[in-house]
Amino acid sequence: MDSLNIPGAVAAPCAVPDRAHLEGPFSELFHAAAELVGRRWTGAILYALAHGLTRFSELRDAIPGLSARLLTGRLRELEEAGVVRRERRPGSKRLEYRLTDRGDALRPVLMALNEWAVDWAEAPSQELD
């Protein structure tokens, strides 16, 4: 089974679930993906990367309230999960972060979540139906 490599997650030994299992009321794969993307600040980091920000300082500056320590930790987790890759440009000391193919596949999900937020999450203090 090609599973997400999520730090701290316990992998249950199972075969790749069939399509019916994925569409049922609980999917282990969905849960693992939601846990990865749903961690504090992770969605914001992925959204910024999907918009072309690549340097650590750009990411830190673009996301209000995100500390350098937490950004470092989340980038490492995303790298371990195969969603982000860290690279150094030839002749440069600067590190850049980019979405991998696996991470880029999240782009439509991130954009859809943003559309949902624009439509439904008008104000954090409002109670939604």
ABEGO torsion letter per residue (X at the ends): XBBBBBBGBBBBBBBBBBAAAAABABBAAAAAAAAAAABBGAAAAAAAAAAGBABAAAAAAABBGBBAAAAAAAAAAAAAAGABBBBBBBGBABBBBBBBAAAAAAAAAAAAAAAAAAAABABAABBBX
